[in-house]
Amino acid sequence: MRYTGLLLIASIALWAQDPAGGTAAPAAPAIPVLVNAGAPMLVGFQCTALDMERTGLSCSAEEPCAVYLEVASVASSGIRVFAAGNIHTSNATLYSVLLGTEDNGQTWREVHERLPGVGLDHLQFSGADTGWSSGISLAPLPQDPFLLLTTDGGRNWRPHPVFNETRFGAIRQFYFEDKRAGELVIDHGPGSGGDRYELYESNDGGETWNIRESNLKPIQLKRAPKGEGEWRVRADAATKSFHVEHRQRDNWLGIGAFQVNLGACKPE
C-alpha cells in the first residue's frame, strides 16, 4: 500500500513570451502539491491571529489550540478522485478542505479555495463531469447549508446555497439520480420551533430546490445507495491519519493518506 508524506511546494513564477514577441506578466504561483512518498501527507496550515479572532479561540503559548484535519468523504469522477473535509480545533471549525488527484493518488492538491468557518461533508459524482459536495457554515451554529458544484469534472467548483436567506440547519443527506434530478434532507436541529427535518427536490442539478416534505421525525432518502461504495475514508489510529481507499473485489487498496495533526494555534 503506497502512501504519501512529502509536501512539495512549487511556487516559482514563470515568465513567457506572448505571440507578438513581448514579455507576458509572470504566471501565478503554482498550487502546493502533495507528493506520494510512502507516509501520510501533511496538508499545509499556518494559524494566524485573524483565524483565532474570527473563531473566538483562546489560545496561549502555554496552552496552544491543537489543529486537526478531518477527511469526511471521498468520491471519484472516473478520471479524478476527490476528498472533502475541514480543518478544525476541538472547539471551532477553521476552514473547508477539498483535495483532488488526477494520477490515482501519486500527487494531490487542493482544488478549491479554503472557505473560512465551513466544513465539507458528503461527495457524489454523476458521470465524469458533474459532482457535488455538501457544505455548511459552522460558526457560530450550523447554518446556510450549500452544495459545492462542478460541471467540468472537478477542475472548477462553485458554492451554491440551498436557501436564498440565512437559515439554521445542515444537509443531513443528499443524492442525485443523474446530473439533474436530486434530493436532500435538511436537519434544522433541536429546538427549531417547527418540523426539524425537511425534504427538498431539485431538477436542475442543485441550482434550485423545492420543498416536498417536512416532519418532526428523521427523513431518509429512499433512493440513496446503502453501505459502502467503491470508495471510502478510513481513520487509522496507529498512524493518526485518514486513509483514502478503493475497493477491488474483496480488498481495499489505499491511494493516499493524510495526517490528522496539523500543528497549533497560538499567539505569534
N, C-alpha and C positions, 0 to 999 in steps of 0.2 A: 504494500500500500504506500503510495507516494504522496507525501505531504509537503507543505511549504513553510519557509521560515525566513527568507531573506527579503528585506524591503529595498527595492531598487528605485531610487527617485531620479527620473530623467527630467532635468529642469534647465537644459541649455537652450537658450533662444537661438533659433536658426535664421539665417538670412538667405533670401532667394532673389533671383533676377526675374523681373517681370518680362512679358513678351517683347516690350519695346526696348529692353536692354537696361532699364533703370533698376534701382535697388528698392525692393519692396520693404515694408515695415517688418521688424522682427516678429517671428512667429510666437504665439503664446507658449508659455512653458508647458511641457508635456505633463500629462496626468500621472501622478505617482503610481508605479506598478508593483504589485506583489508577485514575486517570482518563486516558483516551486523549487525548494532546495532541501526538502526532506524533513522539515519540522513545521509546527503550526505557525502560520503567518501572523505578523503583528500589524494591525491596522493603525496607521499613524494618528496620534491625537495629542494636542497640546492644550491643556485647560488654561483659560485666560481669566482675568479679573472680570471681564464682561460676562463670561459664562456663569461665574459664581454670583454676580449681581443679578443677572436675569432670572436665575433659578432659585435665588434666596438661600444659597448654600452657605453654611457657617463652617468654613474650613480654616485651619491654622497650620503653622509649621509643625507644631507639636502633635496635632491631630488632623492630618490631611484627609480629604474625602477620596476614597478609592474609586477609580473609574473602571467600568466594565463594558465589554462588548456583548451583546446578545444577538445571535443569529436565529431568527424566528421561523423562517420559511425558505424553501428552495424550489425552483421550477426551471424547466427547460423549454426553449422555443423549438428545439430540434437541431438548432445550429449553435445557439449560445446557452449558457447556464447562468442563472441569477440567484443571489442570496440576499434576503432582506432582513433588517433588524434595526437596532438602535444602540447608541452609546449612552450609558447612564451611570449614576451613582446609586447608593442604597436608598436615596431619598428623592431623586429627581432624574427625569429623562433629559439629556442634553441635546442629542441630535439623532436624526434618522441616518441610516446607512443602507445603500443599495450597491452591491458588488456584482460584477459580471466577468465571465471568462468566455473567450472565443476559441480556446485551444484545449478544451477538456481539462482545465484546471492547471495547466502549466504556468499560466500567468493570470492574475486577476487585477482589476482596477475598479474604482468607484465610478459608476455610470450615471449618477445623478448627484447634484449638489446636496450637501447635508442640510436638512431643514431643522432649525432650532426648536427644541421642545416637542419634537414629533417622533413617534415610533411607527415603523412599518411592520406589518404582520404577514398575512397570507399572500401568496403569489400564485397566479394562474396564467397560462398561455392558451390561446386558441389558434392553432396553426403556427406558422413561423414568424408572423408579423405582429399579431395583436396580443397584448398582455396587460395585466392589471396587478397592482399591489395595494392592499388596504392600508390606510394610514389614519392617524388621529393625533390631534394636539393634546398633550398630556399635562399641560401646565396652565392653570393650577389644578383643573379637573379634566377628565376626558371630555372633549368637545370637538366640534367641527370635523366630523368624520369625512374622509375623502378617499378617492381612488387615484393612484398614480398610474397614468395610462401611457401605453406606447402603441404605435401603429406601424413602426418600422423595424420590428424585431429587437427592440431594446436599445437601439442607437440613441434615441431621444425619448425622454419621459416628461410628462407634464401632470401636475396635480389638478384634479377636478373635484370640487366639493359635491357632496350628496345633497346638501341643503343650500338655499340661497341666503340664509341668515344663520347667525350663530345659534347652535343648539348643542346641549349636552348629550352625550351618548357615544357609543363606539360600534364599529362594524363587527358584529359577532360572527358572521359567516357570509360568504358570497360565493356565487358560482355562475359561470357563463356557459350556456349550451353551445354557443357558437360565437362569432365575432360581434353579434349584435344583441342576442337575447340573453339577459341575465337577471338574477335575483340577489337580494341581500337582506340580511336581518340586522336591524339596529337595536342595541340594548341601551336604554336610556338610564339604567342604573336604579338602585333602590331609592324610594322617596321622590320619584319623578313627578308625582302628582296626577298621574293618569296611567294608561297602559304602558307597561315597561318595555314591551317588545313590539316592533313594527316590521312588517314585510313589505319590501319595495320591489318594483319590477322595472326593467329598462329594455327598450327595443332598439336602442341606438348605440350600443357598445359602452354604456355607462355615462353618456353625455347628460341624460336627463333620467329622473326616477319618479315613478308614480306609486303611491301607497296602495296596497292591496289588502292588508290585514293588520290589526293591532290586537294585542292580548296581554293580560297580566301574566300568563304563563309563557315559558320559552317557546319560540317558534323554530322549527327545524326545516331546512331546505330538503325537500323530498328527493330532488334530482341530483343533489351533490354526491360525488363518489364517497364511499365509506372506506376507512382504513388507509394504510399507506399506499402510495402510488409507486411510480418508478424512481422517485427521488425522495430523500429525507435528510433532516438535520439531526445529528446525534450529539448530545452533550457527553464529553469524555472527562470524567473526574480525574483520572490518572494524569492526563496532560493539561488539565484545566483549559480545555479548548472545545470549540464546536466543530464537528466533522460533517462535511457535505458528502453524501454518499449516493451512489446509483445502483439500483437493483439489476443484477444479471443472474437470471434464473433464481436459484435459492440463496445466492450470496449478495452481500452489499460491498461494493468497491468504492473506496474513497478517492475523491478528486481534489480535495483541499481541506485544510483545517485552519481555524482562526483562533488566536489566543484570546482568552476571556479578559485577562488583566491588561489594562491599557495605561496604567500609571495612576496619577492622583491629582486632585485639585488642591492647591494651597497658595497662600499669598506669595507674590514674587519677591 
